[in-house]
Amino acid sequence: MSEKNKDLNCKANNYAAKISIIYAVVSAVWILVSDMLTTKLFANKHLFAIFSVIKGWLFVLVTACFLYFLIRKKIYFLYLSENNLQNALEELQKTNAELSKTQEKLVVQYKKLVKNQEKIKELAYFDQLTGLPNKNHFMLTLEKTIKESNLKGQQFALILIDIDNFGKVNNTLGHTTGDIVLKEIAHRLKESIGTNGFVARLTGDEFGIVVYSFPDLNILNYFIYKIFNSFSTSWEIMKYNFYITPSMGIAIYPSDGQDSTSLLTNADKALKIAKEKGKNTFCFYSLEMDNILQQRLEFESDLRKAIEEEQFILYYQPIVDLKKIQLCGAEGLIRWIHPQKGIIPPMSFIPIAEQTGLITQIGKWVVTKVISDLKNIREVVNYNFYISFNTSLREFSSANFIDDVLYTIETSNIDPAYLGIEITESVAMADPQNTIKSLKTLKEKGMKVFLDDFGSGYSSLNYLKELPIDVVKIDRSFIANMNKDVKEQKIAKSIIDLSHILELKVVAEGIEDSQQAEILKSFECDFGQGYLFGKPLPKDQFMELAKRF
């Protein structure tokens, strides 16, 4: 018997004994008292007998009532307890049912929470477009690889990849096509590296790769060239066929950095050098790069200062009518007069100005200065005379470029017919539709449009046919050896004839001797430009030259 049952049995025995003892005491008292009273009150035996009977029945009635109330009270409490227990049981069952439902809901919520956590993890550590790990994931992997490589005494490579001119894909073919290209790039990179490394998408068109432990540079070079080979085949996407190239910067642990920050910094330095080398190439980080980039930063600082202090000057090179040997125009060429370094040619600072965005400010200065100088030069030139100025890709592509040029012309109160704008084929082909629209706007205002360095780039009949140009400038590379090279003469003549068929004028650049001039004149070339007629000169010297023509 359990302890609980023993306790209940003991309580029952105690209660029963209590009733029995009370009953025995009451009975004994009743018998003694009633017998004494009966003996004293009823001497008559007949009355004594009757009263004894009444006394007995009265005792039975009283004790029955007494027992009734005692037993009823206990039974009532028992039933009350049983009822409370039953109610409590029902409440417990109800609570248990509710708990079961709550448990089921909690299980559902838990499953949702697990899925949400997986989704949050996916959003936090994976790129939604390509499915590759993102920058957060990449950084964790890089830190982990550093620790493991440090413990094992191994080396690994960090490669940063930037897709060359990827903006052209988005601008020309749309962002949908751009997204498809990025997915394909991710696929090709993963195939190239396989299980030998970790590939992630860091930003828009920049990817990061960790190439795990490799015994020597030959193995690393194998993967590098494998990546380049994956880009070498053409891309056929949405009926478009084109080529995409990567630039890569590489840093090696531990020689190029022993923590993630230094490795990323040095790989990025190598990537910048690769870009400056002409793109579609790779560079390993070296200590020399720090000096190169430091010089670059100083050069940028000097360039910004040059804009603020207007350290620029325009030189003008004459353009001559070959038939009349008469000055008809000039090309404005910018020069930077550095306080310590002297004259810095455009080829040294224009590329950096384009990369930093400073070209826009420089371009505005050029247009304003050309218009200002044009007024002075025309005072000594009595016949029809124009000045042309060059524009870069970034400058021409800016949203406000055309409006800024036209506004400057209008506020200067000068005839646009005396101005010309020179664009290269690369500028024209960056965004052909917008180029045509912009050039038409300028032509409608009366400006001349020159296609500069024709033949040095993409040279196509479509450009000559579609672009709203007035003048074709033959690149100097077709003029330099014209005296000795018959092929160059034929090429030059073909360009001249073709341009005339399309009702375009022609300027031959780089004429340095009279023989070249005579040959071009025999080909009916319209204009000539080169050292034979004059080197680029500051405005005052050019005006003196103009007086002598």
C-alpha positions in Angstrom: 0.0 0.0 0.0 1.3 3.4 -0.9 2.0 6.1 1.6 -0.9 8.2 0.3 -3.3 5.3 0.7 -2.0 4.6 4.2 -2.6 8.2 5.2 -6.2 8.0 3.8 -6.9 4.7 5.7 -5.6 6.2 8.9 -7.8 9.3 8.5 -10.9 7.1 7.9 -10.1 4.9 11.0 -9.8 8.1 13.1 -13.1 9.5 12.0 -14.9 6.1 12.5 -13.4 5.8 16.0 -14.4 9.3 16.8 -18.0 8.7 15.9 -18.0 5.4 17.8 -16.6 6.9 20.9 -19.1 9.8 20.8 -21.9 7.4 20.3 -20.7 5.2 23.2 -20.4 8.1 25.5 -23.7 9.6 24.6 -25.4 6.2 24.9 -23.9 5.6 28.3 -24.8 9.0 29.6 -28.3 8.6 28.3 -28.9 5.2 29.9 -27.6 6.3 33.3 -29.4 9.6 33.4 -32.6 8.3 31.9 -32.7 5.2 34.2 -32.1 7.4 37.3 -34.8 9.9 36.4 -37.3 7.1 35.5 -36.8 5.4 38.8 -37.3 8.6 40.7 -40.3 9.9 38.7 -42.2 6.7 38.1 -42.7 4.4 41.1 -45.7 2.8 39.4 -44.4 -0.2 37.4 -46.9 0.2 34.7 -45.9 3.9 34.1 -42.2 2.9 34.5 -42.6 0.3 31.7 -44.4 2.7 29.4 -41.8 5.5 30.0 -39.0 3.0 29.5 -40.4 2.1 26.1 -40.8 5.8 25.2 -37.3 6.4 26.5 -35.9 3.7 24.3 -37.6 4.9 21.2 -36.6 8.5 22.0 -32.9 7.3 22.4 -33.1 5.6 19.0 -34.6 8.7 17.4 -32.1 11.1 19.0 -29.1 8.9 18.2 -30.4 8.3 14.6 -30.7 12.1 14.2 -27.3 12.6 15.7 -25.7 10.0 13.5 -27.5 11.3 10.5 -26.1 14.8 10.9 -22.6 13.5 11.6 -22.6 11.1 8.6 -24.4 13.6 6.3 -21.8 16.3 7.0 -18.9 14.0 6.2 -20.6 12.6 3.0 -21.4 16.2 2.0 -17.8 17.2 2.2 -16.8 14.0 0.4 -19.2 14.8 -2.5 -18.1 18.4 -2.5 -14.5 17.3 -2.7 -15.3 14.8 -5.5 -17.2 17.6 -7.4 -14.3 19.9 -7.0 -11.9 17.2 -8.1 -14.2 16.5 -11.1 -14.3 20.2 -12.0 -10.5 20.5 -11.6 -10.1 17.4 -13.8 -12.3 18.9 -16.5 -10.3 22.2 -16.2 -7.1 20.2 -16.5 -8.4 18.4 -19.5 -9.4 21.6 -21.1 -6.1 23.2 -20.3 -4.3 20.1 -21.7 -6.3 20.4 -24.9 -5.4 24.1 -25.1 -1.8 23.3 -24.4 -1.9 20.7 -27.2 -3.3 23.3 -29.6 -0.7 25.8 -28.4 2.0 23.2 -28.9 0.9 22.5 -32.4 0.9 26.3 -33.1 4.4 26.6 -31.5 5.6 23.8 -33.8 4.2 25.6 -36.8 5.7 28.9 -35.6 9.0 27.1 -35.0 9.1 25.7 -38.5 8.3 29.2 -39.8 11.1 30.6 -37.6 13.6 28.1 -38.9 12.6 28.9 -42.5 12.9 32.7 -41.8 16.2 32.2 -40.1 17.4 30.3 -43.2 16.0 33.1 -45.4 17.7 35.7 -43.3 21.0 33.8 -43.5 20.6 33.6 -47.2 19.9 37.3 -47.5 22.8 38.1 -45.2 25.4 35.8 -46.8 24.3 35.2 -50.4 23.8 37.4 -53.5 20.2 37.2 -54.7 21.0 37.6 -58.4 23.9 35.2 -59.0 23.5 32.9 -56.0 27.1 33.4 -55.1 28.2 34.2 -51.6 28.1 38.0 -51.0 30.7 40.3 -49.4 29.7 39.4 -45.8 30.2 35.7 -46.6 33.4 36.4 -48.4 34.9 38.3 -45.5 34.1 35.5 -43.1 35.7 33.0 -45.4 38.7 35.2 -45.9 39.2 35.5 -42.1 38.8 31.7 -41.7 41.3 31.0 -44.5 43.8 33.3 -42.9 43.6 31.5 -39.6 43.8 28.0 -41.2 46.7 29.1 -43.5 48.5 30.5 -40.5 48.2 27.3 -38.5 49.3 25.1 -41.4 52.0 27.5 -42.7 50.4 27.7 -46.2 49.9 30.5 -48.7 46.8 31.4 -50.6 45.8 34.1 -53.1 43.2 36.8 -53.0 41.9 37.9 -56.5 39.7 40.9 -57.1 38.0 40.9 -60.5 36.4 43.9 -62.1 34.4 43.6 -65.4 35.8 46.1 -68.0 33.3 48.6 -69.2 30.3 46.7 -67.9 28.3 49.9 -67.8 28.1 49.8 -71.6 26.2 46.5 -71.4 23.6 48.1 -69.0 23.4 51.3 -71.0 23.2 49.7 -74.4 21.3 46.5 -73.9 19.5 47.3 -70.6 19.8 46.1 -67.0 17.9 42.9 -67.7 20.6 41.8 -70.1 23.2 43.0 -67.7 21.8 40.8 -65.0 21.9 37.8 -67.3 25.5 38.6 -68.1 26.4 38.8 -64.4 24.8 35.3 -63.8 26.8 33.9 -66.7 30.0 35.5 -65.3 29.3 33.9 -61.9 28.8 30.5 -63.5 32.1 30.8 -65.5 34.1 31.9 -62.5 32.8 29.0 -60.4 33.6 26.5 -63.2 37.1 28.0 -63.5 37.9 27.7 -59.8 35.9 24.6 -58.8 36.7 23.2 -55.4 40.1 24.9 -55.4 38.8 28.2 -54.2 35.9 30.4 -53.1 34.0 32.8 -55.4 31.9 35.7 -54.3 30.1 38.7 -55.8 31.3 41.7 -53.8 29.6 44.7 -55.6 27.8 45.3 -58.9 30.4 44.0 -61.3 33.2 43.2 -58.9 34.0 39.6 -57.8 36.3 38.2 -55.2 38.1 34.9 -55.3 40.2 33.1 -52.7 42.4 30.4 -54.2 43.2 28.0 -51.5 46.7 26.7 -50.7 48.9 26.3 -53.8 52.5 24.9 -53.8 53.9 27.4 -56.4 53.0 30.3 -58.6 52.7 28.0 -61.7 49.5 26.5 -60.1 48.1 30.0 -59.3 48.9 31.2 -62.9 47.0 28.2 -64.2 43.9 29.3 -62.5 44.4 32.9 -63.6 44.7 32.0 -67.2 41.8 29.6 -66.8 39.7 32.6 -65.7 40.8 34.6 -68.7 40.1 31.7 -71.0 36.5 31.6 -69.6 36.0 35.2 -70.8 37.7 34.7 -74.2 34.7 33.1 -75.9 31.9 35.3 -77.1 28.8 35.9 -75.1 25.5 35.1 -76.9 22.7 36.5 -74.8 19.2 37.5 -76.0 20.4 37.3 -79.6 23.3 39.6 -78.9 26.9 38.5 -79.5 29.6 40.4 -77.8 32.9 40.1 -75.8 33.5 40.9 -72.2 36.9 41.2 -70.5 38.1 41.2 -66.9 40.8 43.1 -65.0 42.3 41.4 -62.0 44.4 42.4 -59.0 46.1 39.7 -57.0 47.6 39.7 -53.4 49.2 36.6 -51.8 49.1 35.7 -48.1 51.3 36.1 -46.1 53.8 38.0 -48.3 51.3 40.7 -49.4 49.4 41.0 -46.1 48.7 39.0 -43.0 45.2 40.3 -42.3 42.1 40.7 -44.4 42.3 44.5 -44.6 45.8 44.6 -45.9 45.2 41.8 -48.4 42.1 43.5 -49.8 43.8 46.9 -49.9 46.8 45.5 -51.8 44.7 43.4 -54.2 42.7 46.6 -54.9 45.9 48.5 -55.6 46.9 45.8 -58.1 43.5 46.0 -59.7 43.8 49.7 -60.2 47.2 49.3 -61.9 45.7 46.6 -64.2 43.0 49.0 -65.2 45.5 51.7 -65.9 47.5 49.3 -68.1 44.6 49.1 -70.5 42.3 46.6 -68.8 41.8 42.9 -69.8 44.9 42.0 -67.9 46.1 41.1 -64.3 48.6 42.4 -61.9 50.3 41.0 -58.8 50.7 43.4 -55.9 54.2 44.8 -55.4 55.7 47.4 -53.1 56.4 49.6 -56.1 52.6 50.0 -56.5 52.5 52.0 -53.3 54.8 54.6 -54.8 53.0 54.6 -58.1 49.6 55.2 -56.4 51.1 57.8 -54.0 52.3 59.7 -57.1 48.9 59.3 -58.6 47.2 60.8 -55.6 49.6 63.7 -55.6 49.0 64.2 -59.3 45.2 64.2 -58.7 45.7 66.7 -55.9 47.7 68.9 -58.3 45.1 68.6 -61.0 42.3 69.7 -58.6 44.5 72.7 -57.6 45.1 73.4 -61.3 41.4 73.7 -61.9 40.9 76.0 -58.9 43.8 78.3 -59.9 43.2 78.0 -63.7 46.7 76.8 -64.5 45.5 75.7 -67.9 46.1 77.4 -71.3 44.8 76.8 -74.7 47.1 76.3 -77.7 45.8 76.6 -81.2 47.0 74.6 -84.2 46.1 76.0 -87.6 43.9 74.2 -90.1 44.6 75.2 -93.7 42.6 75.1 -96.9 44.9 73.0 -99.1 43.7 74.5 -102.4 44.1 78.1 -101.4 46.8 77.6 -98.7 44.6 79.8 -96.6 44.0 79.7 -92.8 40.4 78.6 -92.3 40.3 77.3 -88.7 42.2 76.0 -85.7 42.0 73.2 -83.2 42.0 74.2 -79.6 44.4 72.0 -77.6 44.6 72.3 -73.8 47.9 72.4 -71.9 48.6 72.4 -68.2 51.2 74.9 -67.0 52.4 73.3 -63.8 54.2 75.7 -61.4 57.1 73.2 -60.8 56.9 70.7 -63.7 56.2 73.1 -66.5 54.0 72.2 -69.5 52.1 68.9 -69.0 50.6 67.5 -72.2 46.9 66.4 -72.4 47.8 62.7 -72.8 49.4 62.9 -69.3 46.4 64.4 -67.4 43.2 63.9 -69.5 42.9 60.1 -68.7 43.2 60.9 -65.0 40.8 63.7 -65.3 38.3 61.3 -66.9 38.7 58.7 -64.2 38.2 61.2 -61.4 35.4 63.1 -63.1 37.4 66.3 -63.2 37.1 66.3 -67.0 33.7 67.9 -66.7 35.1 71.0 -65.0 38.0 71.1 -67.4 35.6 70.7 -70.4 33.5 73.7 -69.3 36.6 75.8 -69.0 37.8 74.8 -72.5 34.4 75.8 -74.1 34.3 79.1 -72.3 38.0 79.9 -73.2 37.6 78.9 -76.8 34.6 81.2 -77.3 36.5 84.0 -75.5 39.6 83.6 -77.6 37.6 83.2 -80.8 36.4 86.7 -80.5 39.9 88.0 -80.3 41.3 85.9 -83.1 38.5 86.8 -85.5 39.6 90.4 -85.1 42.8 89.7 -87.1 41.2 87.1 -89.5 38.9 88.8 -91.9 37.5 85.6 -93.6 35.4 82.7 -92.4 37.3 81.2 -89.5 36.3 78.6 -86.9 37.8 76.9 -83.8 37.1 73.3 -82.9 37.5 71.8 -79.5 37.8 68.1 -78.4 35.5 66.3 -76.0 36.1 63.1 -74.0 33.8 60.1 -73.6 32.9 60.9 -70.0 32.3 64.5 -70.8 30.2 63.9 -73.9 28.2 61.3 -72.0 27.3 63.5 -69.1 23.6 64.5 -69.0 24.1 68.2 -69.1 27.0 68.5 -71.6 25.0 69.6 -74.6 22.9 72.0 -72.6 26.0 73.5 -71.0 27.7 74.1 -74.4 24.6 75.7 -75.9 24.1 77.9 -72.8 27.7 79.1 -72.9 27.3 79.9 -76.6 24.1 81.8 -76.1 25.4 83.9 -73.2 28.6 84.7 -75.1 26.6 86.2 -78.1 28.7 84.4 -80.7 27.6 82.6 -83.9 27.7 78.8 -83.4 28.8 78.4 -87.0 32.3 79.6 -85.9 32.6 76.6 -83.5 33.3 73.0 -84.1 33.2 69.9 -81.8 35.6 67.0 -82.3 34.6 63.5 -81.2 36.5 60.2 -81.7 35.0 57.0 -82.9 35.2 55.5 -79.4 33.1 58.5 -78.1 30.6 58.0 -81.0 30.2 54.3 -80.4 29.8 54.4 -76.6 26.1 55.1 -77.0 25.3 55.5 -80.8 21.7 56.6 -80.4 22.3 59.3 -77.9 25.4 60.4 -79.8 23.4 60.9 -82.9 20.7 62.8 -81.0 23.2 65.1 -79.3 25.2 65.8 -82.5 22.0 66.7 -84.3 21.1 69.1 -81.6 24.4 70.9 -82.0 24.2 70.9 -85.8 20.8 72.4 -85.7 22.3 75.3 -83.8 24.9 75.7 -86.6 28.0 74.0 -85.0 30.4 71.9 -87.1 30.9 68.3 -86.1 34.3 66.6 -86.7 35.0 62.9 -86.5 38.6 62.9 -85.2 41.3 60.3 -85.8 39.3 58.4 -88.3 40.9 55.1 -89.1 42.6 54.6 -85.7 39.7 52.9 -84.1 36.6 51.0 -85.2 36.4 52.6 -88.6 33.2 51.6 -90.2 31.2 52.9 -93.1 28.2 52.9 -90.8 29.7 55.7 -88.7 30.2 57.9 -91.8 26.7 57.2 -93.0 24.7 57.4 -89.8 26.5 60.1 -87.7 25.5 63.7 -88.4 29.1 64.9 -89.0 30.5 67.6 -91.3 34.2 66.8 -91.4 36.3 63.7 -91.3 39.9 64.0 -89.9 42.3 61.3 -91.2 44.5 60.0 -88.5 48.2 61.0 -88.7 49.2 57.3 -88.9 48.1 57.2 -92.5 50.0 60.4 -93.4 53.4 59.8 -91.7 54.9 57.5 -94.3 52.8 58.6 -97.2 55.9 59.7 -99.2 57.3 56.1 -99.2 54.3 53.9 -98.7 52.0 53.6 -101.6 49.5 51.6 -99.5 49.1 54.6 -97.1 48.4 56.8 -100.1 45.7 54.5 -101.4 44.1 54.3 -97.9 44.2 58.1 -97.6 42.7 58.5 -101.1 40.0 56.0 -100.4 39.0 57.8 -97.2 38.9 61.1 -99.0 36.9 59.8 -102.0 34.5 58.0 -99.7 34.0 61.1 -97.5 33.3 63.2 -100.6 30.7 60.7 -101.8 29.0 61.2 -98.5 29.3 65.0 -99.0 31.8 65.3 -96.1 34.8 67.5 -95.9 38.2 66.0 -95.0 41.1 67.2 -92.8 44.4 65.4 -93.0 46.3 65.4 -89.7 50.0 65.3 -89.2 51.3 67.0 -92.4 54.9 67.7 -91.8 56.4 68.4 -95.3 55.3 69.9 -98.6 55.4 66.6 -100.4 52.7 65.2 -98.2 50.7 68.3 -98.7 51.0 68.0 -102.5 50.0 64.4 -102.5 46.9 65.1 -100.4 46.1 68.1 -102.6 46.3 65.8 -105.7 43.8 63.6 -103.9 41.5 66.7 -103.5 41.8 66.6 -99.7 40.0 69.7 -98.5 42.1 70.8 -95.4 45.4 70.1 -93.8 46.8 70.3 -90.3 50.3 69.7 -89.1 53.7 71.2 -88.3 54.1 72.2 -92.0 51.6 74.9 -91.4 52.3 75.6 -87.7 52.7 74.0 -84.3 50.1 74.5 -81.6 50.7 78.0 -80.2 49.3 80.2 -77.4 46.6 82.6 -78.5 48.8 85.7 -78.9 51.4 83.8 -81.0 48.7 82.2 -83.0 47.3 85.6 -83.8 50.7 86.7 -85.1 50.8 83.6 -87.2 47.3 84.2 -88.5 48.3 87.7 -89.7 51.0 86.2 -92.0 48.6 83.9 -93.8 
